[in-house]
Amino acid sequence: MAAEISNDNNELQPQDNDFGEVLFQWTIPEYIAHERSLIWYLIMIGLALILIIYSIFTANFLFALIIIVAIFIVFLKSYSQPKELTFQITDQGLILGTQFFPYSRINKFYIIYKPPTVKKIFFDLKGLSPDLSVWLDEMNPLEVRETLLEFLQEDLEKERQTIDDILDTLLKL
């Protein structure tokens, strides 16, 4: 792949730079599009109304605004299809869509593989960045793991998903 990183947010720009040999490549959705029933929507609207009423009674108007924005985002997300992103593991780092993550920016990785609900690989990024989670789809997790072990340490103590992934799965957010 011929590309160059811009200075601000690691986005790839077409240039003559090379991010290494592609070892694995697959496409993943930008986010998991959950199928939600009418009951789910009614429960979430009821919960949101309770939280908004509570925030008004406690004069916490910022919280009410956050709830309203969250509702707006969830409904917008439910009416749009996620983009397909290309994920690549190269000998220089990871490429997700237009972002490049050199191995020097990654502390460790771990894989949670409990099909059919959870088939993800997580990358613990250095600094204040949140973990990067990537759906493994039909990829063989053992082959991906063996390749990543050449460049990164595996965190064998982690056996659960991140809290945002758990909430996404449970609440279908």
N, CA, C and O of each residue as an XYZ file, in Angstrom:
692
protein
N       0.848     -1.167      0.000
C       0.000      0.000      0.000
C       0.889      1.224      0.000
O       1.810      1.320      0.812
N       0.634      2.148     -0.884
C       1.397      3.378     -0.925
C       0.593      4.465     -0.241
O      -0.481      4.848     -0.705
N       1.130      4.961      0.874
C       0.410      5.981      1.623
C       1.353      6.686      2.571
O       2.468      6.230      2.822
N       0.886      7.808      3.094
C       1.647      8.569      4.086
C       0.700      9.016      5.175
O      -0.474      9.279      4.916
N       1.203      9.103      6.392
C       0.374      9.519      7.518
C       0.397     11.027      7.612
O       1.461     11.643      7.552
N      -0.782     11.630      7.761
C      -0.828     13.053      8.051
C      -0.499     13.243      9.524
O      -0.623     12.304     10.310
N      -0.088     14.424      9.902
C       0.405     14.675     11.254
C      -0.663     14.639     12.323
O      -0.339     14.349     13.475
N      -1.918     14.916     12.013
C      -2.905     15.097     13.068
C      -3.466     13.814     13.650
O      -3.316     13.623     14.857
N      -4.089     12.932     12.919
C      -4.753     11.787     13.540
C      -4.447     10.451     12.870
O      -5.310      9.577     12.790
N      -3.235     10.299     12.398
C      -2.779      9.035     11.812
C      -3.572      8.608     10.589
O      -3.622      7.416     10.286
N      -4.191      9.539      9.876
C      -4.920      9.156      8.670
C      -3.949      8.986      7.516
O      -2.979      9.732      7.380
N      -4.227      8.004      6.702
C      -3.370      7.708      5.565
C      -3.659      8.673      4.426
O      -4.816      8.990      4.148
N      -2.619      9.132      3.780
C      -2.735      9.985      2.609
C      -1.943      9.331      1.481
O      -0.839      8.838      1.713
N      -2.491      9.318      0.259
C      -1.755      8.698     -0.843
C      -0.401      9.370     -1.050
O      -0.342     10.579     -1.271
N       0.664      8.619     -0.983
C       2.035      9.078     -1.204
C       2.874      7.889     -1.628
O       2.345      6.855     -2.035
N       4.183      8.044     -1.529
C       5.088      6.972     -1.912
C       5.579      6.173     -0.711
O       6.481      5.349     -0.860
N       5.020      6.388      0.460
C       5.447      5.692      1.669
C       4.828      4.298      1.718
O       3.736      4.084      1.192
N       5.524      3.348      2.350
C       5.043      1.984      2.405
C       4.851      1.573      3.858
O       5.733      1.800      4.686
N       3.723      0.977      4.174
C       3.445      0.538      5.535
C       3.704     -0.945      5.706
O       3.156     -1.580      6.607
N       4.511     -1.478      4.870
C       4.957     -2.852      5.028
C       4.124     -3.859      4.255
O       3.124     -3.538      3.613
N       4.588     -5.078      4.351
C       3.929     -6.191      3.682
C       2.639     -6.553      4.414
O       2.635     -6.706      5.635
N       1.559     -6.688      3.673
C       0.278     -7.066      4.263
C       0.305     -8.556      4.562
O       0.484     -9.384      3.669
N       0.120     -8.883      5.853
C       0.148    -10.276      6.285
C      -1.259    -10.872      6.363
O      -1.474    -12.036      6.025
N      -2.210    -10.053      6.814
C      -3.621    -10.444      6.860
C      -4.453     -9.241      6.465
O      -4.085     -8.097      6.733
N      -5.576     -9.514      5.825
C      -6.489     -8.437      5.448
C      -7.907     -8.982      5.410
O      -8.152    -10.064      4.878
N      -8.845     -8.219      5.982
C     -10.250     -8.558      5.880
C     -11.071     -7.298      6.085
O     -10.567     -6.284      6.569
N     -12.337     -7.373      5.714
C     -13.209     -6.215      5.892
C     -14.085     -6.429      7.111
O     -14.513     -7.544      7.410
N     -14.341     -5.329      7.807
C     -15.181     -5.361      9.001
C     -16.162     -4.207      8.926
O     -15.873     -3.189      8.298
N     -17.321     -4.351      9.560
C     -18.237     -3.211      9.600
C     -17.720     -2.154     10.578
O     -17.041     -2.471     11.555
N     -18.051     -0.909     10.298
C     -17.651      0.203     11.164
C     -18.171      0.001     12.589
O     -17.504      0.353     13.562
N     -19.361     -0.565     12.691
C     -19.956     -0.938     13.969
C     -20.942     -2.062     13.708
O     -21.354     -2.287     12.570
N     -21.321     -2.769     14.772
C     -22.271     -3.872     14.631
C     -23.680     -3.285     14.571
O     -24.099     -2.570     15.481
N     -24.396     -3.586     13.513
C     -25.775     -3.121     13.359
C     -26.699     -4.145     14.010
O     -26.920     -5.230     13.471
N     -27.231     -3.789     15.165
C     -28.096     -4.701     15.908
C     -29.528     -4.631     15.388
O     -30.006     -3.577     14.968
N     -30.193     -5.771     15.429
C     -31.616     -5.785     15.117
C     -32.359     -5.558     16.425
O     -32.208     -6.322     17.378
N     -33.158     -4.508     16.459
C     -33.868     -4.134     17.679
C     -35.363     -4.252     17.453
O     -35.888     -3.873     16.406
N     -36.032     -4.785     18.461
C     -37.480     -4.953     18.370
C     -38.181     -3.684     18.849
O     -37.552     -2.778     19.396
N     -39.489     -3.639     18.633
C     -40.298     -2.525     19.107
C     -40.235     -2.435     20.632
O     -40.226     -1.339     21.193
N     -40.192     -3.575     21.291
C     -40.097     -3.600     22.757
C     -38.797     -2.940     23.220
O     -38.796     -2.199     24.202
N     -37.687     -3.205     22.517
C     -36.413     -2.580     22.873
C     -36.535     -1.062     22.807
O     -36.110     -0.355     23.721
N     -37.123     -0.565     21.708
C     -37.277      0.885     21.555
C     -38.168      1.464     22.657
O     -37.866      2.525     23.202
N     -39.255      0.779     22.985
C     -40.155      1.271     24.038
C     -39.454      1.310     25.397
O     -39.616      2.269     26.151
N     -38.681      0.277     25.708
C     -37.953      0.250     26.985
C     -36.921      1.374     27.031
O     -36.800      2.060     28.047
N     -36.186      1.568     25.958
C     -35.161      2.617     25.932
C     -35.780      4.014     26.000
O     -35.234      4.898     26.660
N     -36.898      4.219     25.335
C     -37.576      5.521     25.416
C     -38.081      5.757     26.831
O     -37.951      6.860     27.361
N     -38.657      4.731     27.447
C     -39.124      4.854     28.825
C     -37.979      5.164     29.784
O     -38.109      6.028     30.651
N     -36.870      4.468     29.630
C     -35.698      4.711     30.474
C     -35.154      6.119     30.262
O     -34.790      6.805     31.217
N     -35.103      6.535     29.024
C     -34.615      7.888     28.720
C     -35.530      8.946     29.334
O     -35.044      9.935     29.884
N     -36.856      8.750     29.249
C     -37.787      9.709     29.841
C     -37.623      9.781     31.358
O     -37.664     10.864     31.943
N     -37.439      8.629     31.985
C     -37.215      8.610     33.443
C     -35.947      9.387     33.792
O     -35.941     10.177     34.736
N     -34.883      9.163     33.038
C     -33.620      9.866     33.303
C     -33.739     11.367     33.047
O     -33.167     12.171     33.783
N     -34.473     11.741     32.014
C     -34.669     13.171     31.731
C     -35.489     13.824     32.836
O     -35.152     14.919     33.287
N     -36.555     13.172     33.276
C     -37.373     13.722     34.374
C     -36.531     13.836     35.642
O     -36.600     14.845     36.343
N     -35.744     12.814     35.938
C     -34.869     12.861     37.108
C     -33.891     14.033     37.005
O     -33.684     14.758     37.978
N     -33.291     14.219     35.828
C     -32.319     15.299     35.670
C     -32.971     16.672     35.796
O     -32.334     17.613     36.268
N     -34.230     16.801     35.381
C     -34.935     18.083     35.528
C     -35.236     18.345     37.000
O     -35.070     19.470     37.472
N     -35.677     17.322     37.733
C     -35.966     17.493     39.166
C     -34.708     17.804     39.980
O     -34.777     18.500     40.993
N     -33.574     17.292     39.540
C     -32.329     17.565     40.258
C     -31.580     18.762     39.661
O     -30.449     19.048     40.055
N     -32.203     19.449     38.727
C     -31.636     20.632     38.063
C     -30.301     20.317     37.371
O     -29.407     21.161     37.310
N     -30.188     19.117     36.865
C     -28.989     18.707     36.148
C     -29.315     18.706     34.656
O     -29.517     17.656     34.046
N     -29.361     19.903     34.090
C     -29.809     20.069     32.713
C     -28.789     19.553     31.698
O     -29.150     19.160     30.589
N     -27.533     19.558     32.082
C     -26.513     19.005     31.196
C     -26.727     17.502     31.003
O     -26.571     16.986     29.896
N     -27.084     16.804     32.079
C     -27.363     15.372     31.979
C     -28.552     15.124     31.050
O     -28.531     14.195     30.243
N     -29.586     15.956     31.168
C     -30.750     15.828     30.285
C     -30.335     16.021     28.829
O     -30.792     15.294     27.947
N     -29.485     16.983     28.583
C     -29.010     17.234     27.227
C     -28.204     16.038     26.703
O     -28.339     15.659     25.539
N     -27.379     15.456     27.553
C     -26.591     14.281     27.155
C     -27.510     13.118     26.795
O     -27.267     12.422     25.810
N     -28.555     12.901     27.578
C     -29.514     11.824     27.285
C     -30.197     12.070     25.943
O     -30.350     11.145     25.145
N     -30.604     13.301     25.694
C     -31.270     13.637     24.428
C     -30.333     13.418     23.245
O     -30.748     12.880     22.218
N     -29.086     13.828     23.378
C     -28.108     13.622     22.305
C     -27.867     12.128     22.083
O     -27.757     11.679     20.943
N     -27.785     11.356     23.175
C     -27.581      9.903     23.056
C     -28.752      9.258     22.317
O     -28.552      8.399     21.458
N     -29.964      9.672     22.650
C     -31.147      9.152     21.948
C     -31.063      9.462     20.461
O     -31.322      8.601     19.620
N     -30.705     10.685     20.150
C     -30.587     11.120     18.762
C     -29.557     10.271     18.013
O     -29.798      9.856     16.879
N     -28.412     10.013     18.646
C     -27.354      9.224     18.008
C     -27.805      7.785     17.775
O     -27.565      7.230     16.703
N     -28.451      7.181     18.763
C     -28.907      5.792     18.619
C     -29.923      5.675     17.486
O     -29.864      4.731     16.698
N     -30.854      6.626     17.399
C     -31.842      6.565     16.323
C     -31.213      6.825     14.963
O     -31.589      6.179     13.985
N     -30.271      7.750     14.874
C     -29.587      7.973     13.598
C     -28.810      6.728     13.170
O     -28.808      6.349     11.999
N     -28.158      6.108     14.139
C     -27.377      4.907     13.857
C     -28.269      3.761     13.379
O     -27.857      2.949     12.552
N     -29.485      3.703     13.902
C     -30.374      2.603     13.521
C     -30.922      2.763     12.099
O     -31.412      1.797     11.514
N     -30.843      3.970     11.545
C     -31.355      4.192     10.195
C     -30.262      4.244      9.141
O     -30.542      4.501      7.970
N     -29.025      4.004      9.542
C     -27.947      4.002      8.561
C     -27.198      2.673      8.634
O     -27.149      2.026      9.680
N     -26.634      2.296      7.533
C     -25.857      1.069      7.461
C     -24.392      1.394      7.760
O     -23.884      2.424      7.319
N     -23.712      0.520      8.507
C     -22.296      0.776      8.799
C     -21.442      0.646      7.536
O     -21.714     -0.182      6.667
N     -20.413      1.477      7.458
C     -19.471      1.387      6.347
C     -18.609      0.140      6.535
O     -18.365     -0.303      7.657
N     -18.163     -0.402      5.432
C     -17.222     -1.515      5.467
C     -15.812     -0.931      5.481
O     -15.451     -0.142      4.608
N     -15.022     -1.321      6.473
C     -13.647     -0.863      6.598
C     -12.697     -2.023      6.327
O     -12.989     -3.170      6.665
N     -11.579     -1.719      5.724
C     -10.556     -2.723      5.509
C      -9.612     -2.710      6.699
O      -9.109     -1.656      7.090
N      -9.374     -3.881      7.272
C      -8.411     -4.014      8.365
C      -7.246     -4.827      7.853
O      -7.427     -5.896      7.270
N      -6.027     -4.305      8.077
C      -4.832     -4.989      7.610
C      -3.825     -5.118      8.750
O      -3.630     -4.193      9.539
N      -3.202     -6.272      8.815
C      -2.065     -6.483      9.701
C      -0.849     -6.543      8.789
O      -0.746     -7.417      7.928
N       0.073     -5.602      8.988
C       1.286     -5.571      8.178
C       2.485     -5.833      9.081
O       2.342     -5.963     10.296
N       3.654     -5.910      8.481
C       4.851     -6.109      9.293
C       5.319     -4.815      9.955
O       6.302     -4.820     10.697
N       4.617     -3.696      9.691
C       4.954     -2.412     10.298
C       3.921     -1.951     11.330
O       4.231     -1.122     12.186
N       2.697     -2.482     11.253
C       1.633     -2.065     12.163
C       0.275     -2.511     11.653
O       0.164     -3.438     10.851
N      -0.757     -1.829     12.139
C      -2.136     -2.141     11.779
C      -2.724     -0.994     10.976
O      -2.420      0.173     11.221
N      -3.561     -1.337     10.023
C      -4.271     -0.319      9.255
C      -5.754     -0.627      9.366
O      -6.206     -1.712      8.999
N      -6.510      0.344      9.880
C      -7.965      0.219      9.996
C      -8.576      1.364      9.214
O      -8.514      2.520      9.632
N      -9.170      1.030      8.068
C      -9.722      2.071      7.207
C      -8.602      2.969      6.719
O      -7.751      2.547      5.936
N      -8.606      4.226      7.190
C      -7.571      5.181      6.791
C      -6.605      5.495      7.930
O      -5.804      6.424      7.823
N      -6.673      4.737      9.012
C      -5.786      4.990     10.149
C      -4.702      3.925     10.244
O      -4.956      2.730     10.089
N      -3.491      4.395     10.503
C      -2.350      3.499     10.670
C      -1.915      3.520     12.131
O      -1.751      4.586     12.723
N      -1.730      2.333     12.709
C      -1.277      2.183     14.082
C       0.042      1.411     14.057
O       0.029      0.185     13.938
N       1.186      2.104     14.168
C       2.453      1.377     14.193
C       2.549      0.533     15.461
O       1.939      0.868     16.477
N       3.299     -0.545     15.408
C       3.420     -1.420     16.562
C       3.987     -0.681     17.774
O       3.744     -1.085     18.911
N       4.735      0.388     17.544
C       5.289      1.161     18.657
C       4.201      1.876     19.466
O       4.450      2.283     20.601
N       3.003      2.035     18.903
C       1.877      2.668     19.609
C       0.991      1.663     20.329
O       0.005      2.049     20.957
N       1.325      0.383     20.249
C       0.477     -0.664     20.821
C       1.238     -1.366     21.940
O       2.356     -1.838     21.736
N       0.622     -1.434     23.130
C       1.237     -2.140     24.251
C       1.165     -3.645     24.054
O       2.186     -4.327     23.958
N      -0.055     -4.146     23.998
C      -0.301     -5.588     23.922
C      -1.563     -5.841     23.108
O      -2.272     -4.912     22.722
N      -1.820     -7.106     22.861
C      -3.069     -7.508     22.223
C      -3.618     -8.716     22.970
O      -2.892     -9.418     23.674
N      -4.915     -8.941     22.798
C      -5.528    -10.162     23.319
C      -6.722    -10.499     22.454
O      -7.319     -9.633     21.814
N      -7.058    -11.785     22.452
C      -8.155    -12.279     21.620
C      -9.207    -12.891     22.528
O      -8.896    -13.692     23.409
N     -10.453    -12.505     22.304
C     -11.590    -13.134     22.972
C     -12.345    -13.869     21.869
O     -12.887    -13.253     20.951
N     -12.372    -15.194     21.976
C     -12.999    -15.999     20.929
C     -13.997    -16.948     21.571
O     -13.641    -18.022     22.057
N     -15.262    -16.522     21.562
C     -16.359    -17.333     22.097
C     -17.502    -17.296     21.079
O     -18.514    -16.630     21.298
N     -17.337    -18.013     19.971
C     -18.353    -17.959     18.927
C     -19.694    -18.462     19.435
O     -19.714    -19.297     20.338
N     -20.791    -18.005     18.911
C     -20.904    -17.071     17.795
C     -20.986    -15.611     18.245
O     -20.965    -14.715     17.402
N     -21.078    -15.349     19.549
C     -21.305    -13.970     19.994
C     -20.058    -13.106     20.005
O     -20.130    -11.930     19.649
N     -18.922    -13.649     20.400
C     -17.715    -12.831     20.521
C     -16.569    -13.485     19.756
O     -16.149    -14.601     20.063
N     -16.076    -12.763     18.754
C     -14.909    -13.189     17.985
C     -14.119    -11.924     17.677
O     -14.165    -11.406     16.561
N     -13.383    -11.426     18.692
C     -12.704    -10.145     18.535
C     -11.261    -10.209     18.975
O     -10.861    -11.026     19.805
N     -10.498     -9.311     18.383
C      -9.132     -9.098     18.807
C      -9.043     -7.668     19.327
O      -9.562     -6.739     18.707
N      -8.386     -7.501     20.463
C      -8.278     -6.205     21.118
C      -6.821     -5.777     21.149
O      -5.925     -6.586     21.393
N      -6.597     -4.489     20.897
C      -5.258     -3.925     20.946
C      -5.249     -2.831     22.005
O      -6.030     -1.882     21.934
N      -4.366     -2.969     22.983
C      -4.207     -1.993     24.056
C      -3.251     -0.921     23.546
O      -2.045     -1.146     23.454
N      -3.803      0.253     23.213
C      -2.992      1.328     22.659
C      -2.327      2.124     23.774
O      -2.884      2.273     24.862
N      -1.145      2.626     23.495
C      -0.412      3.432     24.474
C      -1.069      4.804     24.626
O      -1.769      5.276     23.730
N      -0.832      5.427     25.767
C      -1.384      6.752     26.013
C      -2.817      6.663     26.484
O      -3.220      5.678     27.102
N      -3.580      7.693     26.192
C      -4.965      7.766     26.644
C      -5.955      7.210     25.635
O      -7.166      7.327     25.825
N      -5.467      6.621     24.588
C      -6.352      6.063     23.557
C      -7.104      4.853     24.090
O      -6.533      4.044     24.822
N      -8.373      4.717     23.733
C      -9.122      3.520     24.147
C      -8.635      2.299     23.373
O      -8.000      2.425     22.326
N      -8.943      1.114     23.904
C      -8.586     -0.116     23.213
C      -9.217     -0.130     21.822
O     -10.326      0.363     21.619
N      -8.499     -0.695     20.895
C      -9.007     -0.892     19.542
C      -9.512     -2.320     19.473
O      -8.756     -3.256     19.732
N     -10.792     -2.503     19.123
C     -11.332     -3.856     18.991
C     -11.735     -4.091     17.542
O     -12.329     -3.232     16.891
N     -11.396     -5.275     17.064
C     -11.638     -5.615     15.661
C     -12.317     -6.972     15.607
O     -11.841     -7.940     16.199
N     -13.424     -7.034     14.896
C     -14.175     -8.274     14.695
C     -13.339     -9.206     13.830
O     -12.860     -8.802     12.771
N     -13.156    -10.455     14.272
C     -12.344    -11.420     13.525
C     -13.063    -12.021     12.329
O     -12.425    -12.539     11.412
N     -14.385    -11.953     12.335
C     -15.187    -12.479     11.241
C     -14.828    -13.938     10.998
O     -14.929    -14.747     11.919
N     -14.420    -14.293      9.806
C     -14.112    -15.687      9.468
C     -12.618    -15.994      9.567
O     -12.181    -17.070      9.159
N     -11.837    -15.066     10.102
C     -10.393    -15.271     10.205
C     -10.087    -16.332     11.257
O     -10.801    -16.467     12.251
N      -9.024    -17.074     11.021
C      -8.573    -18.074     11.978
C      -7.822    -17.349     13.097
O      -6.755    -16.786     12.849
N      -8.358    -17.353     14.328
C      -7.715    -16.591     15.403
C      -6.319    -17.116     15.758
O      -5.474    -16.346     16.214
N      -6.068    -18.392     15.560
C      -4.749    -18.952     15.870
C      -3.680    -18.435     14.906
O      -2.561    -18.128     15.317
N      -4.032    -18.343     13.633
C      -3.082    -17.829     12.640
C      -2.794    -16.347     12.883
O      -1.647    -15.907     12.812
N      -3.857    -15.582     13.172
C      -3.689    -14.152     13.446
C      -2.828    -13.970     14.693
O      -1.930    -13.129     14.714
N      -3.102    -14.755     15.725
C      -2.340    -14.674     16.979
C      -0.866    -14.962     16.746
O      -0.005    -14.216     17.214
N      -0.568    -16.039     16.026
C       0.826    -16.410     15.763
C       1.567    -15.297     15.032
O       2.732    -15.028     15.325
N       0.907    -14.661     14.097
C       1.535    -13.571     13.351
C       1.786    -12.371     14.256
O       2.869    -11.787     14.231
N       0.785    -12.002     15.057
C       0.942    -10.841     15.934
C       2.004    -11.051     17.005
O       2.640    -10.091     17.442
N       2.203    -12.296     17.433
C       3.224    -12.583     18.444
C       4.638    -12.247     17.963
O       5.546    -12.076     18.777
N       4.824    -12.153     16.660
C       6.123    -11.768     16.116
C       6.419    -10.296     16.393
O       7.580     -9.887     16.404
N       5.354     -9.485     16.620
C       5.529     -8.045     16.744
C       5.087     -7.480     18.095
O       5.581     -6.437     18.524
N       4.160     -8.166     18.764
C       3.566     -7.653     20.000
C       3.519     -8.725     21.076
O       3.598     -9.921     20.795
N       3.386     -8.262     22.321
C       3.161     -9.188     23.421
C       1.663     -9.451     23.544
O       0.840     -8.575     23.280
N       1.332    -10.660     23.945
C      -0.068    -11.009     24.178
C      -0.373    -10.863     25.661
O       0.414    -11.287     26.507
N      -1.508    -10.266     25.974
C      -1.952    -10.138     27.361
C      -2.809    -11.358     27.678
O      -3.986    -11.408     27.322
N      -2.218    -12.330     28.341
C      -2.910    -13.588     28.623
C      -3.858    -13.487     29.810
O      -4.651    -14.399     30.044
N      -3.790    -12.395     30.560
C      -4.649    -12.235     31.735
C      -6.047    -11.738     31.372
O      -6.994    -11.960     32.127
N      -6.182    -11.085     30.253
C      -7.485    -10.536     29.865
C      -8.339    -11.662     29.286
O      -7.953    -12.349     28.340
N      -9.506    -11.819     29.889
C     -10.416    -12.870     29.434
C     -11.795    -12.337     29.090
O     -12.687    -13.098     28.716
N     -11.968    -11.029     29.216
C     -13.273    -10.418     28.952
C     -13.132     -9.269     27.965
O     -12.049     -8.721     27.760
N     -14.259     -8.929     27.367
C     -14.305     -7.788     26.480
C     -14.200     -6.503     27.299
O     -14.328     -6.519     28.523
N     -13.967     -5.408     26.611
C     -13.989     -4.115     27.282
C     -15.430     -3.793     27.667
O     -16.365     -4.355     27.097
N     -15.612     -2.897     28.628
C     -16.948     -2.580     29.126
C     -17.841     -2.010     28.021
O     -19.037     -2.301     27.989
N     -17.287     -1.213     27.126
C     -18.118     -0.671     26.048
C     -18.573     -1.756     25.081
O     -19.674     -1.672     24.537
N     -17.744     -2.773     24.857
C     -18.163     -3.895     24.007
C     -19.227     -4.748     24.692
O     -20.151     -5.232     24.039
N     -19.099     -4.933     26.006
C     -20.101     -5.692     26.753
C     -21.443     -4.965     26.720
O     -22.483     -5.575     26.472
N     -21.410     -3.649     26.974
C     -22.662     -2.876     26.941
C     -23.259     -2.853     25.541
O     -24.479     -2.906     25.384
N     -22.419     -2.776     24.538
C     -22.901     -2.806     23.160
C     -23.617     -4.113     22.868
O     -24.661     -4.116     22.216
N     -23.069     -5.223     23.341
C     -23.665     -6.526     23.116
C     -24.959     -6.697     23.915
O     -25.970     -7.148     23.377
N     -24.921     -6.333     25.202
C     -26.085     -6.536     26.067
C     -27.238     -5.590     25.756
O     -28.390     -6.015     25.668
N     -26.926     -4.309     25.589
C     -27.969     -3.308     25.403
C     -28.282     -3.032     23.934
O     -29.189     -2.259     23.626
N     -27.545     -3.651     23.040
C     -27.717     -3.444     21.594
C     -27.599     -1.972     21.226
O     -28.402     -1.441     20.459
N     -26.602     -1.334     21.778
C     -26.376      0.073     21.469
C     -25.528      0.165     20.232
O     -25.209      1.266     19.783
